[in-house]
Amino acid sequence: MMVGCRWAKFRVAGIVFFAALLAACATAPVQEMSDARQAIVAAKQAGASQEAPAELAQAQHYLQNAEQALQHRDFGRARASAEKAKEAAAGALRVSRRFNDDKPADEPKSPPQSL
């Protein structure tokens, strides 16, 4: 009888784990969307529109995909796309900073971009 009780405990623990996992996927990725938007704004302010346009466009594309997924209540895809947008925007920011850091002191840095 003791063996059966142990398996029942594992079964219950497994069900609880998967329920928690499903609950995490079933909620809107509010923080991830906010993080992606803020990363894109930071990249634009660093001059990514001129210094890293491909990376910035990729970030904006991922964010647009995330917004569409969010409208369709596909929170898993929205979360994944928002995280990709944040990563792409961070890449654009790195490129912009590296480009601006490599400019000679007498050459003007890229002007901040308007939002």
VENDA-V937501 format. One record per run of one state. SS is the DSSP state (h for helix, s for strand, l for the rest). FROM is the first residue (numbers start at 1). TO is the last residue. If there is no record, write none. Layout:
ss=SS from=FROM to=TO
ss=SS from=FROM to=TO
//
This chain:
ss=l from=1 to=1
ss=h from=2 to=25
ss=l from=26 to=29
ss=h from=30 to=45
ss=l from=46 to=47
ss=h from=48 to=51
ss=l from=52 to=52
ss=h from=53 to=71
ss=l from=72 to=74
ss=h from=75 to=102
ss=l from=103 to=115
//
